[in-house]
Amino acid sequence: MSVMHRLRIPRSLTAVLVLLMALALVLSGVAIAETADKAGGDAARQYTTAEYRGSSTGFGAVVKTDSVTHSTTSGSPVDMPEMSIRYNVNPNAPKDQMLLITYSGDSKCLQNPVASTYCYIRVLVDGNVASPGNVAYNSVLHASGSTETLAHGAHSMQFVYGPVGPGPHFVTVQYWVDETNATFEVWDRTLSVIGFYYNQTNVINP
């Protein structure tokens, strides 16, 4: 006599499987790339911006990359070039989605000669600030008449926004510095958005 057992999958494992499905959709998406020449000093530099999309009725994912160097000296948030993306919630989706937004990039904060400097980023979704808000992404220290300029390096930060309903939603990374004569430089970078359903009872302070 044989005994059959029913396999029960823990909810935590189910959530991991859901995210893996969304990432698989990204890998199977169609790449849309454009190549252009940008003048940099005396020579032109060639770069590529690529966008990958994947979607289903319940979940979606979109990724954008850029490899050209940009910088800002702005003391207030400005849009980071090539780091804006459109995410679509399927109109046939049975419920709204939460957005998990990840910005990763190689960057450097250049020193103001008389003060410590912080270089910030934030993410906007349809013009609204995503949680957790303003983030100090890089910094440079100044103490006792000397300065310390940190070498550039790769960093990453995740943001959350939602719920959002069916239709297009626009995600933008902004960056800025907190001191005059400071510069925030960015190099190779990636912006990704994953949309997923959530259980309202599991959300803290919805």
Backbone as ProteinMPNN parsed JSONL, in Angstrom:
{"seq_chain_A": "MSVMHRLRIPRSLTAVLVLLMALALVLSGVAIAETADKAGGDAARQYTTAEYRGSSTGFGAVVKTDSVTHSTTSGSPVDMPEMSIRYNVNPNAPKDQMLLITYSGDSKCLQNPVASTYCYIRVLVDGNVASPGNVAYNSVLHASGSTETLAHGAHSMQFVYGPVGPGPHFVTVQYWVDETNATFEVWDRTLSVIGFYYNQTNVINP", "coords_chain_A": {"N_chain_A": [[0.86, -1.194, 0.0], [0.622, 2.152, -0.856], [1.451, 5.466, 0.202], [0.435, 8.727, -0.366], [1.771, 11.98, -0.301], [1.004, 15.372, 0.128], [2.625, 18.113, -1.312], [3.673, 20.96, 0.309], [4.313, 24.31, -0.205], [6.286, 26.745, 1.325], [5.268, 30.126, 2.172], [7.301, 32.071, 2.006], [9.13, 30.899, 0.248], [7.544, 30.829, -1.999], [7.351, 33.573, -2.599], [9.995, 34.086, -3.354], [10.161, 32.491, -5.647], [8.356, 33.858, -7.257], [9.693, 36.308, -7.739], [11.882, 35.321, -9.129], [10.588, 34.425, -11.416], [9.818, 36.87, -12.498], [12.315, 37.995, -13.069], [13.164, 36.194, -14.965], [11.481, 36.851, -17.02], [12.545, 39.291, -17.75], [15.014, 38.502, -18.842], [14.099, 37.203, -21.066], [13.06, 39.213, -22.517], [12.798, 41.728, -25.144], [15.542, 43.417, -26.46], [16.159, 46.819, -26.78], [18.173, 48.925, -28.367], [20.213, 51.808, -28.648], [22.765, 53.561, -30.312], [25.151, 56.103, -30.03], [27.285, 58.97, -30.641], [29.101, 60.839, -28.328], [30.585, 63.902, -27.59], [33.62, 64.185, -25.868], [35.81, 66.049, -24.326], [38.629, 66.287, -26.354], [38.073, 64.16, -27.934], [35.651, 61.897, -29.384], [33.25, 59.85, -27.757], [31.896, 56.639, -27.873], [28.821, 55.178, -26.989], [26.358, 52.984, -25.507], [22.92, 52.672, -24.987], [20.696, 50.541, -23.485], [17.601, 48.761, -23.361], [15.471, 46.52, -21.694], [12.643, 44.45, -21.709], [9.976, 42.659, -20.104], [6.908, 40.964, -19.572], [3.791, 39.974, -18.031], [0.417, 38.958, -17.305], [0.24, 39.146, -14.519], [2.73, 40.028, -13.497], [5.652, 42.105, -13.98], [8.648, 43.367, -15.552], [11.349, 45.604, -16.144], [14.371, 46.805, -17.487], [17.041, 49.125, -17.675], [20.089, 50.252, -19.088], [23.113, 52.231, -19.055], [26.144, 53.642, -20.303], [27.618, 55.955, -20.544], [29.488, 58.731, -19.312], [28.269, 61.091, -16.964], [27.622, 64.185, -15.224], [26.797, 66.365, -12.433], [26.445, 69.612, -10.963], [24.459, 70.641, -9.583], [22.537, 72.018, -6.922], [20.063, 71.161, -6.277], [17.563, 68.59, -6.883], [17.983, 67.022, -10.046], [17.144, 65.478, -13.186], [18.739, 62.406, -13.861], [20.677, 61.728, -16.674], [19.51, 59.437, -19.138], [18.448, 57.715, -17.254], [15.696, 57.197, -16.959], [12.577, 55.552, -17.191], [9.83, 53.681, -18.595], [7.228, 51.949, -17.086], [4.809, 49.482, -17.523], [1.675, 48.564, -16.284], [-0.241, 45.782, -16.79], [-3.351, 46.147, -18.422], [-5.22, 44.198, -18.019], [-4.676, 43.142, -15.606], [-5.499, 41.665, -12.468], [-5.333, 43.105, -10.073], [-3.856, 45.985, -8.385], [-0.304, 46.906, -8.472], [2.778, 46.724, -6.598], [5.878, 48.512, -6.855], [9.21, 47.58, -7.16], [12.156, 49.151, -7.189], [15.378, 49.412, -8.442], [18.429, 51.058, -8.337], [21.655, 50.978, -9.588], [25.091, 51.76, -9.758], [28.277, 53.045, -10.963], [30.074, 55.554, -9.424], [31.116, 58.876, -8.28], [31.869, 61.307, -5.823], [32.907, 64.576, -5.938], [35.137, 66.753, -4.291], [34.108, 69.665, -2.524], [36.149, 72.469, -1.881], [36.182, 73.503, 0.752], [34.427, 72.269, 2.483], [32.733, 69.37, 3.8], [31.132, 67.066, 1.612], [28.083, 65.783, 0.31], [26.64, 63.545, -1.962], [23.616, 63.048, -3.531], [20.835, 60.827, -4.326], [17.536, 60.167, -5.624], [14.36, 58.619, -6.329], [11.735, 59.114, -8.6], [8.316, 58.382, -9.158], [5.97, 58.747, -11.495], [6.226, 61.443, -10.929], [6.17, 61.548, -8.164], [7.841, 61.078, -5.018], [9.621, 58.137, -4.382], [9.769, 55.68, -1.746], [12.766, 55.028, 0.147], [13.017, 57.835, -0.05], [15.177, 60.709, -0.176], [18.565, 59.824, -0.664], [21.845, 59.546, 0.553], [24.255, 58.942, -1.587], [26.94, 58.981, -2.294], [29.918, 60.351, -0.728], [32.21, 62.916, 0.453], [34.871, 63.661, 2.614], [35.898, 66.384, 4.722], [38.239, 67.76, 6.773], [39.988, 69.514, 9.354], [41.427, 71.284, 7.679], [42.239, 69.694, 5.551], [41.507, 67.627, 2.706], [39.625, 64.782, 1.623], [39.308, 62.885, -1.074], [37.326, 60.474, -2.243], [37.825, 57.467, -4.087], [36.136, 56.506, -7.126], [33.372, 54.199, -7.15], [31.239, 51.253, -7.201], [27.813, 51.264, -6.297], [24.592, 50.509, -4.786], [21.023, 50.884, -4.518], [17.752, 50.341, -3.296], [14.334, 51.131, -3.961], [10.881, 51.644, -3.107], [7.56, 51.751, -4.303], [4.06, 52.438, -4.478], [0.615, 51.239, -4.067], [0.269, 50.866, -7.678], [-1.898, 51.454, -10.437], [-3.426, 49.972, -13.446], [-1.856, 50.61, -16.652], [0.58, 53.015, -18.031], [3.533, 53.934, -16.181], [5.913, 56.242, -15.003], [9.287, 56.182, -14.284], [11.967, 57.783, -12.725], [15.349, 58.581, -12.076], [16.919, 60.887, -9.954], [19.59, 63.232, -9.263], [21.985, 65.064, -7.195], [24.029, 67.598, -5.484], [25.109, 68.697, -2.189], [26.589, 70.942, -1.634], [28.094, 73.996, -2.783], [30.287, 74.26, -5.645], [30.831, 71.572, -5.736], [30.833, 68.287, -7.259], [28.964, 65.695, -8.748], [29.64, 62.73, -10.162], [28.725, 60.224, -12.522], [29.039, 56.938, -13.845], [29.027, 53.869, -15.553], [25.8, 52.4, -15.298], [22.676, 51.112, -13.995], [19.155, 50.827, -14.18], [16.401, 49.296, -12.782], [13.086, 47.941, -12.753], [10.676, 46.154, -11.039], [7.485, 44.853, -11.0], [4.947, 43.739, -8.771], [2.364, 41.764, -7.211], [0.822, 42.292, -3.99], [0.094, 41.479, -0.572], [-2.239, 43.167, 1.189], [-2.552, 43.004, 3.965], [-0.04, 42.488, 4.883], [1.431, 44.739, 4.692], [3.165, 47.345, 6.232], [2.021, 50.24, 7.756], [0.296, 51.093, 5.491]], "CA_chain_A": [[0.0, 0.0, 0.0], [1.436, 3.374, -0.94], [0.875, 6.659, 0.818], [0.802, 9.925, -1.125], [1.866, 13.181, 0.531], [0.818, 16.624, -0.61], [3.733, 19.04, -1.123], [3.281, 22.314, 0.724], [5.405, 25.257, -0.448], [6.193, 27.89, 2.247], [4.978, 31.406, 1.511], [8.558, 32.771, 1.721], [9.677, 30.319, -0.967], [6.679, 31.277, -3.098], [7.741, 34.945, -2.951], [11.257, 34.01, -4.097], [9.86, 31.962, -6.974], [7.69, 34.924, -8.017], [10.714, 37.246, -8.197], [12.671, 34.647, -10.157], [9.793, 34.445, -12.639], [9.882, 38.223, -13.063], [13.635, 38.177, -13.653], [13.21, 35.386, -16.181], [10.807, 37.623, -18.058], [13.494, 40.3, -18.223], [15.995, 37.867, -19.698], [13.47, 36.812, -22.327], [12.53, 40.404, -23.176], [13.455, 42.191, -26.363], [16.454, 44.536, -26.204], [16.056, 47.96, -27.683], [19.423, 49.634, -28.122], [20.564, 52.886, -29.546], [24.16, 53.922, -30.156], [25.409, 57.455, -30.498], [28.582, 59.519, -30.278], [29.069, 62.005, -27.468], [31.884, 64.546, -27.518], [34.201, 64.211, -24.534], [37.105, 66.68, -24.491], [39.049, 66.385, -27.748], [37.701, 62.955, -28.678], [34.258, 61.461, -29.264], [33.109, 58.572, -27.089], [30.714, 55.91, -28.306], [28.175, 54.513, -25.876], [25.128, 52.282, -25.836], [21.841, 52.611, -24.011], [19.898, 49.358, -23.798], [16.395, 48.6, -22.549], [14.959, 45.158, -21.77], [11.298, 44.402, -21.148], [9.27, 41.397, -20.045], [5.67, 41.202, -18.844], [2.713, 38.998, -18.06], [-0.771, 39.553, -16.703], [0.416, 39.399, -13.094], [4.009, 40.577, -13.091], [6.375, 42.76, -15.052], [10.002, 43.801, -15.244], [11.995, 46.383, -17.189], [15.727, 47.174, -17.092], [17.706, 50.039, -18.597], [21.494, 50.46, -18.756], [23.798, 53.293, -19.787], [27.574, 53.567, -20.021], [28.285, 57.226, -20.79], [29.718, 59.509, -18.093], [27.542, 62.35, -16.793], [27.881, 64.814, -13.92], [25.987, 67.53, -12.095], [26.857, 70.472, -9.853], [23.214, 71.229, -9.103], [22.242, 71.901, -5.504], [18.705, 70.635, -6.132], [17.426, 67.386, -7.719], [17.817, 67.102, -11.507], [17.047, 64.147, -13.778], [19.984, 61.786, -14.307], [20.517, 61.354, -18.083], [19.283, 58.047, -19.537], [17.955, 56.904, -16.145], [14.239, 57.274, -16.888], [12.04, 54.354, -17.812], [8.379, 53.528, -18.513], [6.778, 50.621, -16.662], [3.389, 49.319, -17.81], [0.879, 47.562, -15.587], [-1.17, 45.196, -17.742], [-4.733, 46.575, -18.17], [-6.018, 43.033, -17.619], [-4.215, 42.667, -14.301], [-6.628, 41.599, -11.538], [-5.202, 44.057, -8.969], [-2.73, 46.915, -8.522], [1.016, 46.355, -8.191], [3.849, 47.474, -5.948], [7.065, 48.588, -7.692], [10.528, 47.475, -6.534], [13.024, 49.887, -8.107], [16.786, 49.303, -8.048], [19.426, 51.823, -9.086], [23.022, 50.556, -9.308], [25.984, 52.467, -10.661], [29.628, 53.455, -10.615], [29.968, 57.002, -9.265], [32.107, 59.545, -7.437], [31.528, 62.636, -5.304], [34.121, 65.379, -5.975], [35.189, 67.588, -3.095], [34.113, 71.111, -2.32], [37.441, 72.701, -1.217], [36.13, 73.999, 2.131], [33.374, 71.628, 3.274], [32.365, 67.997, 3.461], [30.126, 67.062, 0.553], [27.288, 64.582, 0.1], [25.999, 63.449, -3.272], [22.333, 62.389, -3.256], [19.924, 60.374, -5.371], [16.189, 59.77, -5.246], [13.597, 58.089, -7.457], [10.371, 59.594, -8.764], [7.374, 57.575, -9.927], [4.889, 59.654, -11.908], [6.463, 62.725, -10.276], [6.123, 61.412, -6.71], [9.066, 60.508, -4.47], [9.508, 56.755, -3.903], [10.379, 55.42, -0.442], [12.751, 55.845, 1.367], [13.215, 59.267, -0.277], [16.529, 61.154, -0.52], [19.593, 58.906, -0.18], [23.232, 59.963, 0.367], [24.803, 57.839, -2.379], [28.394, 59.129, -2.163], [30.301, 61.472, 0.133], [33.621, 63.276, 0.562], [35.095, 64.243, 3.933], [36.809, 67.518, 4.836], [38.48, 67.986, 8.201], [41.269, 70.101, 9.775], [42.14, 71.918, 6.587], [42.614, 68.761, 4.496], [40.365, 67.021, 2.046], [39.74, 63.376, 1.236], [38.47, 62.587, -2.227], [37.217, 59.033, -2.351], [37.814, 56.93, -5.444], [34.809, 56.091, -7.569], [33.057, 52.8, -6.883], [29.866, 50.849, -7.507], [26.873, 51.239, -5.182], [23.236, 50.134, -5.191], [19.969, 51.266, -3.589], [16.412, 49.943, -3.723], [13.223, 51.998, -3.603], [9.58, 50.99, -3.22], [6.465, 52.691, -4.553], [2.799, 51.823, -4.875], [0.325, 50.484, -5.289], [-0.027, 51.585, -8.912], [-2.932, 50.797, -11.211], [-3.137, 49.649, -14.844], [-1.4, 51.687, -17.515], [2.0, 53.362, -17.965], [4.062, 54.684, -15.039], [7.225, 56.741, -15.4], [10.256, 56.105, -13.188], [13.116, 58.636, -13.026], [16.368, 58.79, -11.034], [17.449, 62.248, -9.875], [20.815, 63.343, -8.469], [22.386, 66.431, -6.87], [25.035, 67.745, -4.424], [24.617, 69.559, -1.114], [27.491, 72.073, -1.448], [28.539, 74.662, -4.012], [31.589, 73.843, -6.159], [30.964, 70.115, -5.675], [30.394, 67.614, -8.48], [28.542, 64.297, -8.641], [29.887, 62.076, -11.436], [28.203, 58.864, -12.644], [29.547, 56.194, -14.999], [28.142, 52.751, -15.909], [24.713, 52.318, -14.327], [21.507, 50.309, -14.366], [17.881, 51.093, -13.507], [15.476, 48.183, -13.003], [11.79, 48.039, -12.091], [9.907, 44.916, -10.987], [6.15, 45.031, -10.446], [4.436, 42.495, -8.192], [1.193, 41.874, -6.346], [1.157, 42.211, -2.585], [-1.005, 41.236, 0.354], [-2.421, 44.397, 1.954], [-2.424, 42.759, 5.398], [1.368, 42.379, 5.226], [2.078, 46.024, 4.49], [3.232, 48.167, 7.427], [1.62, 51.625, 7.482], [-0.042, 51.204, 4.051]], "C_chain_A": [[0.892, 1.239, 0.0], [0.68, 4.537, -0.34], [1.362, 7.867, 0.051], [0.766, 11.125, -0.187], [1.712, 14.407, -0.347], [1.966, 17.577, -0.279], [3.195, 20.421, -0.787], [4.485, 23.241, 0.557], [5.255, 26.448, 0.5], [5.96, 29.189, 1.502], [6.257, 32.147, 1.152], [9.194, 32.24, 0.449], [8.858, 30.732, -2.182], [7.068, 32.676, -3.558], [9.033, 34.946, -3.751], [11.024, 33.513, -5.517], [9.214, 33.012, -7.865], [8.715, 35.891, -8.571], [11.58, 36.615, -9.283], [11.929, 34.61, -11.486], [9.87, 35.805, -13.315], [11.225, 38.462, -13.722], [13.78, 37.37, -14.939], [12.544, 36.108, -17.339], [11.716, 38.695, -18.624], [14.463, 39.686, -19.213], [15.406, 37.46, -21.04], [12.912, 38.006, -23.084], [13.346, 40.78, -24.403], [14.301, 43.399, -26.035], [16.265, 45.598, -27.271], [17.273, 48.826, -27.424], [19.608, 50.745, -29.135], [21.996, 53.288, -29.257], [24.375, 55.298, -30.742], [26.8, 57.869, -30.083], [28.368, 60.764, -29.437], [30.473, 62.592, -27.417], [32.368, 64.558, -26.083], [35.606, 64.76, -24.635], [37.424, 66.801, -25.964], [38.597, 65.193, -28.584], [36.247, 62.619, -28.444], [34.24, 60.088, -28.617], [31.814, 57.912, -27.545], [30.125, 55.159, -27.119], [26.885, 53.854, -26.35], [24.16, 52.359, -24.674], [20.944, 51.449, -24.411], [18.721, 49.251, -22.842], [15.826, 47.21, -22.789], [13.603, 45.103, -21.075], [10.758, 42.976, -21.143], [8.012, 41.611, -19.224], [4.735, 40.016, -18.953], [1.505, 39.674, -17.432], [-0.526, 39.965, -15.262], [1.666, 40.125, -12.698], [4.679, 41.257, -14.278], [7.76, 43.166, -14.595], [10.558, 44.568, -16.427], [13.341, 46.86, -16.642], [16.322, 48.097, -18.137], [19.146, 50.247, -18.133], [22.06, 51.608, -19.582], [25.265, 53.296, -19.371], [28.329, 54.867, -20.292], [28.397, 58.006, -19.482], [28.912, 60.8, -18.114], [27.885, 62.915, -15.417], [26.926, 65.968, -13.706], [26.647, 68.3, -10.959], [25.628, 71.117, -9.214], [23.031, 70.997, -7.604], [20.822, 71.44, -5.228], [18.534, 69.475, -7.119], [17.212, 67.712, -9.201], [17.793, 65.676, -12.043], [18.425, 63.646, -14.21], [19.799, 61.328, -15.754], [20.419, 59.847, -18.283], [18.792, 57.145, -18.409], [16.477, 57.175, -15.888], [13.677, 56.108, -17.675], [10.523, 54.318, -17.65], [8.055, 52.091, -18.121], [5.277, 50.537, -16.866], [2.77, 48.227, -16.95], [-0.183, 47.077, -16.565], [-2.609, 45.619, -17.432], [-5.653, 45.428, -17.756], [-5.602, 42.466, -16.261], [-5.37, 42.696, -13.296], [-6.533, 42.562, -10.36], [-3.983, 44.94, -9.207], [-1.416, 46.237, -8.13], [1.853, 47.298, -7.339], [5.054, 47.446, -6.879], [8.319, 48.51, -6.826], [11.532, 48.028, -7.534], [14.456, 49.826, -7.592], [17.642, 50.173, -8.955], [20.805, 51.355, -8.637], [23.945, 51.285, -10.268], [27.343, 52.763, -10.063], [29.628, 54.984, -10.549], [31.04, 57.538, -8.327], [31.61, 60.928, -7.052], [32.826, 63.439, -5.214], [34.03, 66.514, -4.959], [34.996, 69.073, -3.341], [35.378, 71.432, -1.516], [37.356, 73.103, 0.249], [35.094, 73.287, 2.987], [33.198, 70.175, 2.858], [31.181, 68.028, 2.497], [29.402, 65.725, 0.51], [26.629, 64.67, -1.267], [24.776, 62.546, -3.128], [21.677, 61.854, -4.526], [18.539, 60.187, -4.765], [15.501, 59.259, -6.5], [12.193, 58.678, -7.438], [9.559, 58.589, -9.564], [6.172, 58.458, -10.234], [4.991, 60.992, -11.173], [6.444, 62.696, -8.765], [7.371, 60.686, -6.205], [8.81, 59.11, -3.925], [10.231, 56.61, -2.566], [11.715, 54.691, -0.618], [13.028, 57.325, 1.153], [14.649, 59.589, -0.686], [17.563, 60.236, 0.12], [20.973, 59.49, -0.465], [23.979, 58.811, -0.294], [26.332, 57.808, -2.339], [28.692, 60.285, -1.235], [31.806, 61.701, 0.062], [33.804, 64.011, 1.883], [36.097, 65.396, 3.854], [36.988, 67.794, 6.32], [39.875, 68.577, 8.405], [42.094, 70.629, 8.603], [42.583, 70.988, 5.481], [41.358, 68.165, 3.882], [40.659, 65.565, 1.718], [38.764, 63.13, 0.095], [38.45, 61.083, -2.437], [37.199, 58.602, -3.812], [36.403, 56.507, -5.829], [34.62, 54.6, -7.295], [31.597, 52.528, -7.166], [29.038, 50.765, -6.238], [25.495, 50.845, -5.71], [22.251, 50.535, -4.102], [18.633, 50.838, -4.167], [15.366, 50.899, -3.164], [11.92, 51.241, -3.828], [8.514, 52.049, -3.425], [5.199, 51.908, -4.915], [1.757, 51.881, -3.778], [0.028, 51.393, -6.478], [-1.011, 50.764, -9.741], [-2.52, 50.527, -12.647], [-2.723, 50.871, -15.644], [0.067, 51.995, -17.327], [2.342, 54.175, -16.722], [5.519, 55.023, -15.343], [8.146, 56.867, -14.188], [11.507, 56.883, -13.591], [14.048, 58.71, -11.826], [16.83, 60.239, -11.107], [18.702, 62.264, -9.0], [21.19, 64.805, -8.264], [23.446, 66.409, -5.775], [24.514, 68.722, -3.375], [25.519, 70.756, -0.838], [27.821, 72.706, -2.793], [29.937, 74.187, -4.372], [31.859, 72.347, -5.996], [30.393, 69.51, -6.954], [30.058, 66.158, -8.183], [28.702, 63.677, -10.021], [29.332, 60.655, -11.413], [28.74, 58.237, -13.926], [28.541, 55.1, -15.371], [27.068, 52.563, -14.848], [23.513, 51.58, -14.915], [20.307, 50.738, -13.535], [16.942, 49.94, -13.821], [14.207, 48.389, -12.186], [11.108, 46.679, -12.182], [8.562, 45.221, -10.335], [5.609, 43.709, -9.939], [3.184, 42.779, -7.372], [1.634, 41.777, -4.892], [-0.104, 41.976, -1.787], [-1.137, 42.45, 1.27], [-2.211, 44.181, 3.446], [-0.978, 42.665, 5.84], [2.12, 43.682, 5.082], [2.02, 46.833, 5.784], [2.948, 49.62, 7.052], [1.283, 51.834, 6.009], [-0.573, 52.595, 3.707]], "O_chain_A": [[1.824, 1.331, 0.799], [-0.549, 4.592, -0.367], [2.563, 8.026, -0.165], [-0.152, 11.268, 0.62], [2.246, 14.453, -1.456], [2.252, 17.824, 0.893], [2.367, 20.975, -1.51], [5.552, 22.984, 1.115], [4.213, 27.103, 0.495], [6.386, 29.35, 0.359], [6.315, 32.792, 0.106], [9.736, 33.009, -0.345], [9.404, 30.958, -3.262], [7.114, 32.948, -4.758], [9.171, 35.704, -4.711], [11.602, 34.032, -6.472], [9.475, 33.067, -9.067], [8.637, 36.269, -9.74], [11.969, 37.283, -10.241], [12.535, 34.743, -12.549], [9.973, 35.898, -14.539], [11.295, 39.054, -14.799], [14.436, 37.805, -15.886], [12.975, 36.0, -18.487], [11.679, 38.985, -19.82], [14.717, 40.245, -20.28], [16.122, 37.38, -22.038], [12.352, 37.846, -24.169], [14.42, 40.236, -24.662], [13.817, 44.326, -25.385], [16.22, 45.324, -28.47], [17.388, 49.41, -26.347], [19.219, 50.64, -30.298], [22.405, 53.353, -28.098], [23.854, 55.626, -31.808], [27.433, 57.201, -29.266], [27.565, 61.632, -29.778], [31.445, 61.862, -27.223], [31.612, 64.903, -25.175], [36.523, 64.021, -24.995], [36.632, 67.333, -26.742], [38.723, 65.212, -29.808], [35.669, 63.005, -27.428], [35.105, 59.256, -28.888], [30.764, 58.553, -27.595], [30.863, 54.568, -26.33], [26.39, 54.128, -27.443], [24.533, 52.139, -23.522], [20.484, 51.381, -25.55], [18.824, 49.604, -21.668], [15.708, 46.766, -23.931], [13.437, 45.645, -19.982], [11.037, 42.188, -22.046], [8.041, 42.376, -18.259], [4.865, 39.172, -19.84], [1.573, 40.848, -17.065], [-1.015, 41.004, -14.818], [1.685, 40.785, -11.659], [4.32, 41.017, -15.431], [8.018, 43.294, -13.398], [10.279, 44.234, -17.579], [13.443, 47.266, -15.484], [16.14, 47.889, -19.337], [19.402, 50.399, -16.939], [21.559, 51.92, -20.663], [25.591, 52.99, -18.225], [29.559, 54.877, -20.271], [27.5, 57.945, -18.641], [28.865, 61.509, -19.119], [28.381, 62.195, -14.55], [26.324, 66.485, -14.648], [27.319, 67.722, -10.106], [25.753, 72.031, -8.4], [23.332, 69.921, -7.088], [20.418, 71.337, -4.069], [19.283, 69.384, -8.091], [16.386, 68.551, -9.56], [18.355, 64.769, -11.428], [19.185, 64.375, -14.848], [18.847, 60.602, -16.039], [21.158, 59.079, -17.667], [18.724, 55.928, -18.585], [16.059, 57.359, -14.745], [14.231, 55.717, -18.702], [9.988, 54.858, -16.682], [8.538, 51.141, -18.736], [4.543, 51.425, -16.431], [3.275, 47.106, -16.893], [-0.941, 47.88, -17.109], [-3.054, 45.469, -16.294], [-6.732, 45.656, -17.208], [-6.116, 41.435, -15.826], [-6.142, 43.655, -13.276], [-7.541, 42.821, -9.704], [-3.182, 44.685, -10.106], [-1.406, 45.155, -7.543], [1.658, 48.514, -7.357], [5.246, 46.477, -7.613], [8.474, 49.277, -5.876], [11.738, 47.448, -8.6], [14.717, 50.152, -6.434], [17.594, 50.051, -10.179], [21.096, 51.335, -7.441], [23.634, 51.42, -11.451], [27.538, 52.738, -8.848], [29.227, 55.643, -11.509], [31.764, 56.786, -7.675], [31.003, 61.63, -7.861], [33.749, 63.043, -4.502], [32.985, 67.145, -4.795], [35.615, 69.665, -4.225], [35.663, 70.728, -0.547], [38.371, 73.052, 0.944], [34.9, 73.677, 4.138], [33.476, 69.799, 1.719], [30.334, 68.918, 2.57], [30.017, 64.668, 0.652], [26.132, 65.72, -1.674], [24.887, 61.414, -2.658], [21.917, 62.34, -5.631], [18.389, 60.065, -3.549], [16.003, 59.445, -7.609], [11.544, 58.733, -6.393], [10.053, 58.012, -10.532], [5.445, 58.865, -9.328], [3.977, 61.602, -10.835], [6.678, 63.726, -8.132], [7.893, 59.794, -6.873], [7.907, 58.907, -3.113], [11.189, 57.331, -2.289], [11.798, 53.803, -1.466], [13.263, 58.026, 2.137], [15.266, 58.842, -1.445], [17.46, 59.905, 1.302], [21.253, 59.889, -1.596], [24.299, 57.818, 0.359], [26.94, 56.737, -2.348], [27.82, 61.116, -0.978], [32.571, 60.819, -0.328], [33.002, 64.875, 2.237], [37.016, 65.388, 3.035], [36.018, 68.033, 7.04], [40.826, 68.196, 7.721], [43.309, 70.439, 8.55], [43.246, 71.435, 4.545], [40.281, 68.201, 4.477], [41.815, 65.176, 1.556], [37.548, 63.164, 0.282], [39.475, 60.491, -2.777], [36.632, 59.283, -4.666], [35.581, 56.191, -4.969], [35.587, 53.842, -7.219], [30.807, 53.454, -7.349], [29.503, 50.254, -5.22], [25.257, 50.845, -6.917], [22.586, 50.532, -2.917], [18.399, 50.953, -5.37], [15.493, 51.405, -2.049], [11.86, 50.315, -4.636], [8.551, 53.112, -2.805], [5.258, 50.865, -5.565], [1.964, 52.474, -2.72], [-0.405, 52.534, -6.314], [-0.961, 49.534, -9.746], [-1.388, 50.819, -13.031], [-3.152, 51.994, -15.38], [0.744, 51.321, -16.551], [1.548, 54.998, -16.266], [6.263, 54.196, -15.872], [7.839, 57.552, -13.213], [12.048, 56.668, -14.676], [13.598, 58.881, -10.693], [17.1, 60.758, -12.19], [18.863, 61.426, -8.113], [20.786, 65.677, -9.034], [23.738, 65.36, -5.202], [23.586, 69.486, -3.64], [25.255, 71.518, 0.092], [27.827, 72.028, -3.82], [30.692, 73.758, -3.499], [33.004, 71.911, -6.11], [29.582, 70.129, -7.643], [30.781, 65.477, -7.456], [27.988, 64.048, -10.953], [29.449, 59.958, -10.405], [28.879, 58.903, -14.951], [27.346, 55.369, -15.49], [27.36, 52.564, -13.652], [23.359, 51.444, -16.128], [20.426, 50.983, -12.335], [16.706, 49.631, -14.989], [14.24, 48.933, -11.082], [10.977, 46.115, -13.269], [8.512, 45.783, -9.241], [5.78, 42.675, -10.584], [2.976, 43.897, -6.901], [2.702, 41.239, -4.599], [-1.216, 42.232, -2.249], [-0.228, 42.729, 2.051], [-1.735, 45.086, 4.132], [-0.694, 42.75, 7.034], [3.326, 43.73, 5.326], [0.948, 46.99, 6.369], [3.567, 50.163, 6.136], [1.909, 52.659, 5.344], [-0.903, 52.861, 2.551]]}, "name": "protein", "num_of_chains": 1, "seq": "MSVMHRLRIPRSLTAVLVLLMALALVLSGVAIAETADKAGGDAARQYTTAEYRGSSTGFGAVVKTDSVTHSTTSGSPVDMPEMSIRYNVNPNAPKDQMLLITYSGDSKCLQNPVASTYCYIRVLVDGNVASPGNVAYNSVLHASGSTETLAHGAHSMQFVYGPVGPGPHFVTVQYWVDETNATFEVWDRTLSVIGFYYNQTNVINP"}
